[in-house]
Amino acid sequence: MNKTYRILAINPGSTSTKIAVYENSKEMFSLTINHPAEELSSFSRIVDQKEYRTELVKKELESRGFALSSLSVVVGRGGLLKPVESGTYLVNQRMIEDLTRAERGEHASNLGAIISNEIARLAGADAYIVDPVSVDELPEIAKITGMAEIKKPVLSHALNTKAVAKRFAKEKRTAYEKLRLIVVHLGSGNSVSAHVAGRMIDVTNSMEEGSFGMDRAGGIPSMQLLKLAFSGLYDFKSLKKKLFGQGGVYSYLRTKDFRKVEKKVIDGEEEAILVADAMAYQVAKDVGAMAAVLNGDVDAVIITGGIANSNWFVNALKRKISFIAPVYLYPGEDELRALAEGALRVLEGEEEAKIYK
């Protein structure tokens, strides 16, 4: 008889904390705990929100009759850690220390391991993270930038990207390690990645390169950016915000909701059509680049993320990339499910938990 594991998954965002409880792969419940801006404003650093968010998670579990002692494992979204290989990692003290120092940046995802570790400690269970944004499996050749002082930084939507690639392989009754895939994640930022032999060997970092997204500028002409940086109009913080948070579609159409963009497109608004077409155009170029990384030998292109729910955008993208390989659609960003699946693979002995060093 198969053993039943109860898994709590935690995904902290900038203004919310999403949680779900699973029994093996079956979702028992999920919800989003919203955090009002006035409450978050009292914390000087993101890590300072640990106790505040932990107590809210505990309260929600208790109100639904889930005792902490019933949990087999707690799994959280991984944050801005040192570069690591893909996999499920046991949360340890070194990881907590690195996330607390936040040397690679302050981000709400840094709380995933910290909150999970606190609740797991109270539950007498282990805490894990799965495929943090810092997953780096790129060969050195992929990190050469053309400027010796700068090495390509690898940050991506690794959790959802890896999860849908493995889900696709399972549905095709084959191993992820046997496939040559291009995975397109479409969200606030877009990540396009190449996968071979079970490794993500190249990926666009939506903070700095590739296509623009809903609020990220992507790759910007460097000389024009330099002129802007030294124009005296911006300091580092304000220019960074224009690139990451106020860039991309938002800089043209003043919305971060692609559903509103799609409505404008359907209504025939010319600027919206041009901007949305331009994003599809740029994403398609990234897909073509990843096809070159795989020497043109591609088993499938997988499209995922929130914008994958848009028939209009998906069709616009398909028209440009369908010649490369069959295109498959996995709309949405089911990160809680991806976290639970990663923990379950360890619990059932399909994978070994890795140790963060």
FIDRENBA-574464 format. One line per 5 residues: number of its first residue (from 1); their letters; for each residue x, y, z of C-alpha. Coordinates in steps of 0.02 Angstrom, whole numbers. Example, Ala and Ser with C-alpha at 12.3 -4.5 7.8 and 13.67 -1.06 7.14 Angstrom:
1) AS) 615 -225 390 ~ 684 -53 357
***
This chain:
1) MNKTY) 0 0 0 ~ 66 172 -47 ~ 105 286 98 ~ 9 450 114 ~ 114 606 142
6) RILAI) 40 772 195 ~ 137 916 116 ~ 122 1101 155 ~ 182 1212 11 ~ 221 1397 38
11) NPGST) 252 1527 -98 ~ 284 1704 -31 ~ 255 1849 -151 ~ 283 2035 -130 ~ 107 2069 -62
16) STKIA) 40 1895 -27 ~ 84 1721 34 ~ 8 1575 -61 ~ -10 1410 32 ~ -80 1239 -7
21) VYENS) -91 1071 79 ~ -74 912 -23 ~ -94 730 19 ~ 32 658 -102 ~ -19 741 -267
26) KEMFS) -199 779 -215 ~ -232 958 -164 ~ -331 970 -1 ~ -346 1160 -3 ~ -256 1314 -65
31) LTINH) -274 1499 -31 ~ -189 1667 -47 ~ -155 1768 110 ~ -150 1951 59 ~ -37 2072 151
36) PAEEL) -97 2254 154 ~ 36 2382 107 ~ 14 2473 272 ~ 59 2315 368 ~ 212 2275 261
41) SSFSR) 274 2455 272 ~ 319 2429 455 ~ 460 2309 406 ~ 625 2383 350 ~ 682 2221 265
46) IVDQK) 588 2078 185 ~ 668 1951 303 ~ 593 2048 449 ~ 421 1988 392 ~ 461 1809 445
51) EYRTE) 361 1804 607 ~ 217 1906 537 ~ 192 1790 388 ~ 228 1630 486 ~ 91 1670 612
56) LVKKE) -34 1701 472 ~ 6 1534 391 ~ -12 1443 557 ~ -178 1530 588 ~ -247 1477 419
61) LESRG) -194 1296 446 ~ -273 1291 619 ~ -436 1367 556 ~ -450 1223 431 ~ -411 1088 557
66) FALSS) -236 1046 496 ~ -126 1016 647 ~ 59 1053 622 ~ 99 881 690 ~ 6 803 542
71) LSVVV) 128 875 415 ~ 253 756 336 ~ 356 896 260 ~ 351 1084 227 ~ 414 1149 60
76) GRGGL) 442 1331 12 ~ 490 1427 -142 ~ 678 1451 -156 ~ 750 1626 -157 ~ 904 1718 -218
81) LKPVE) 1034 1592 -163 ~ 1206 1552 -229 ~ 1204 1465 -400 ~ 1143 1286 -376 ~ 1097 1135 -481
86) SGTYL) 914 1094 -507 ~ 831 987 -375 ~ 747 979 -206 ~ 856 1046 -65 ~ 846 1015 121
91) VNQRM) 837 1182 210 ~ 991 1201 320 ~ 1071 1337 425 ~ 1187 1394 286 ~ 1039 1422 172
96) IEDLT) 946 1521 306 ~ 1102 1628 336 ~ 1124 1666 150 ~ 941 1713 129 ~ 946 1821 284
101) RAERG) 1100 1916 221 ~ 1017 1929 48 ~ 1182 1964 -39 ~ 1105 1922 -209 ~ 957 2035 -175
106) EHASN) 803 2065 -69 ~ 655 1967 -136 ~ 497 1895 -59 ~ 546 1721 -119 ~ 690 1727 8
111) LGAII) 557 1699 141 ~ 505 1531 67 ~ 641 1429 151 ~ 640 1536 308 ~ 453 1518 343
116) SNEIA) 453 1334 292 ~ 596 1299 410 ~ 506 1384 555 ~ 344 1287 529 ~ 436 1124 497
121) RLAGA) 530 1147 661 ~ 365 1164 754 ~ 294 1014 660 ~ 445 903 692 ~ 467 882 504
126) DAYIV) 595 924 370 ~ 589 1082 265 ~ 634 1088 80 ~ 645 1208 -64 ~ 630 1158 -248
131) DPVSV) 719 1233 -398 ~ 754 1409 -334 ~ 772 1555 -454 ~ 961 1536 -440 ~ 966 1365 -526
136) DELPE) 1121 1371 -637 ~ 1163 1223 -749 ~ 1241 1323 -889 ~ 1409 1275 -964 ~ 1544 1408 -957
141) IAKIT) 1526 1447 -1142 ~ 1349 1509 -1109 ~ 1410 1633 -978 ~ 1533 1727 -1088 ~ 1459 1900 -1117
146) GMAEI) 1583 1989 -1229 ~ 1650 2094 -1085 ~ 1781 2008 -976 ~ 1727 2100 -819 ~ 1547 2037 -832
151) KKPVL) 1488 1857 -823 ~ 1309 1812 -868 ~ 1206 1801 -708 ~ 1084 1656 -709 ~ 914 1691 -630
156) SHALN) 754 1620 -702 ~ 581 1547 -674 ~ 664 1380 -640 ~ 528 1309 -528 ~ 387 1317 -655
161) TKAVA) 502 1285 -803 ~ 573 1124 -732 ~ 404 1066 -667 ~ 315 1078 -835 ~ 462 997 -925
166) KRFAK) 453 847 -807 ~ 263 844 -818 ~ 274 841 -1008 ~ 400 698 -1003 ~ 288 598 -887
171) EKRTA) 137 623 -1001 ~ 242 565 -1149 ~ 296 411 -1049 ~ 479 453 -1061 ~ 615 526 -950
176) YEKLR) 648 712 -942 ~ 832 668 -961 ~ 799 594 -1134 ~ 716 750 -1206 ~ 780 904 -1296
181) LIVVH) 660 1044 -1251 ~ 634 1231 -1263 ~ 525 1298 -1122 ~ 445 1471 -1136 ~ 384 1547 -972
186) LGSGN) 274 1700 -1002 ~ 236 1810 -852 ~ 289 1976 -777 ~ 455 1930 -854 ~ 487 1800 -988
191) SVSAH) 612 1657 -973 ~ 656 1553 -1126 ~ 766 1402 -1089 ~ 850 1255 -1176 ~ 850 1083 -1093
196) VAGRM) 951 930 -1136 ~ 1001 775 -1036 ~ 898 835 -887 ~ 988 1003 -875 ~ 939 1181 -917
201) IDVTN) 1092 1226 -1020 ~ 1041 1403 -1068 ~ 908 1527 -1015 ~ 865 1711 -1037 ~ 873 1811 -875
206) SMEEG) 719 1922 -883 ~ 798 2049 -766 ~ 934 2090 -893 ~ 911 2013 -1064 ~ 796 1933 -1191
211) SFGMD) 620 1988 -1233 ~ 532 2123 -1135 ~ 391 2062 -1021 ~ 243 2143 -936 ~ 349 2251 -821
216) RAGGI) 529 2207 -868 ~ 626 2292 -1005 ~ 729 2140 -1055 ~ 880 2173 -1165 ~ 902 2360 -1197
221) PSMQL) 1024 2437 -1324 ~ 1176 2462 -1213 ~ 1237 2630 -1281 ~ 1063 2706 -1265 ~ 1050 2640 -1088
226) LKLAF) 1221 2716 -1046 ~ 1164 2886 -1111 ~ 1008 2875 -1002 ~ 1110 2821 -850 ~ 1226 2971 -865
231) SGLYD) 1093 3096 -916 ~ 1072 3158 -737 ~ 887 3116 -743 ~ 901 2956 -641 ~ 995 2882 -496
236) FKSLK) 1033 2695 -488 ~ 874 2651 -393 ~ 754 2746 -506 ~ 833 2682 -667 ~ 831 2504 -600
241) KKLFG) 645 2524 -568 ~ 618 2582 -748 ~ 703 2423 -808 ~ 627 2304 -681 ~ 452 2349 -623
246) QGGVY) 407 2490 -741 ~ 480 2425 -903 ~ 411 2315 -1041 ~ 227 2325 -1085 ~ 195 2436 -934
251) SYLRT) 309 2573 -1001 ~ 201 2585 -1158 ~ 24 2541 -1103 ~ 28 2576 -915 ~ -40 2406 -864
256) KDFRK) 39 2246 -797 ~ -116 2142 -834 ~ -106 2054 -1002 ~ -294 2024 -999 ~ -316 2212 -1017
261) VEKKV) -188 2216 -1157 ~ -277 2075 -1249 ~ -442 2169 -1236 ~ -361 2324 -1311 ~ -291 2216 -1452
266) IDGEE) -461 2137 -1488 ~ -539 2310 -1484 ~ -417 2363 -1619 ~ -309 2487 -1522 ~ -157 2512 -1633
271) EAILV) -26 2544 -1499 ~ -80 2390 -1400 ~ -72 2283 -1558 ~ 102 2347 -1598 ~ 170 2321 -1421
276) ADAMA) 93 2147 -1399 ~ 154 2094 -1571 ~ 327 2159 -1527 ~ 333 2054 -1369 ~ 281 1898 -1466
281) YQVAK) 412 1943 -1597 ~ 549 1956 -1466 ~ 498 1796 -1376 ~ 502 1705 -1543 ~ 679 1767 -1573
286) DVGAM) 730 1697 -1403 ~ 652 1530 -1449 ~ 750 1531 -1612 ~ 910 1565 -1516 ~ 878 1417 -1400
291) AAVLN) 845 1308 -1552 ~ 1021 1354 -1609 ~ 1087 1306 -1436 ~ 1010 1133 -1465 ~ 1083 1124 -1642
296) GDVDA) 908 1127 -1714 ~ 870 957 -1637 ~ 715 997 -1531 ~ 583 872 -1474 ~ 457 1002 -1416
301) VIITG) 428 1183 -1372 ~ 327 1205 -1211 ~ 235 1367 -1174 ~ 188 1402 -993 ~ 156 1547 -873
306) GIANS) 10 1665 -847 ~ 10 1740 -1022 ~ -3 1564 -1094 ~ -188 1582 -1051 ~ -203 1708 -1193
311) NWFVN) -257 1622 -1354 ~ -213 1778 -1452 ~ -34 1786 -1389 ~ -4 1599 -1401 ~ -65 1597 -1580
316) ALKRK) 44 1747 -1623 ~ 194 1655 -1551 ~ 152 1489 -1632 ~ 149 1567 -1805 ~ 332 1609 -1785
321) ISFIA) 400 1455 -1695 ~ 296 1305 -1750 ~ 425 1261 -1884 ~ 552 1221 -1747 ~ 458 1079 -1660
326) PVYLY) 283 1032 -1600 ~ 216 1161 -1477 ~ 131 1110 -1314 ~ 35 1221 -1196 ~ 39 1218 -1004
331) PGEDE) -46 1382 -956 ~ -28 1459 -784 ~ 104 1462 -649 ~ 58 1319 -534 ~ 207 1344 -419
336) LRALA) 125 1270 -264 ~ 94 1109 -359 ~ 273 1113 -424 ~ 338 1131 -246 ~ 232 986 -185
341) EGALR) 287 877 -331 ~ 470 911 -292 ~ 448 864 -109 ~ 348 709 -155 ~ 485 647 -272
346) VLEGE) 603 647 -122 ~ 477 569 -2 ~ 441 428 -124 ~ 625 395 -159 ~ 619 454 -340
351) EEAKI) 752 585 -303 ~ 875 618 -163 ~ 867 782 -70 ~ 1018 890 -106 ~ 1121 984 22
356) YK) 1151 1170 2 ~ 1334 1215 26
***
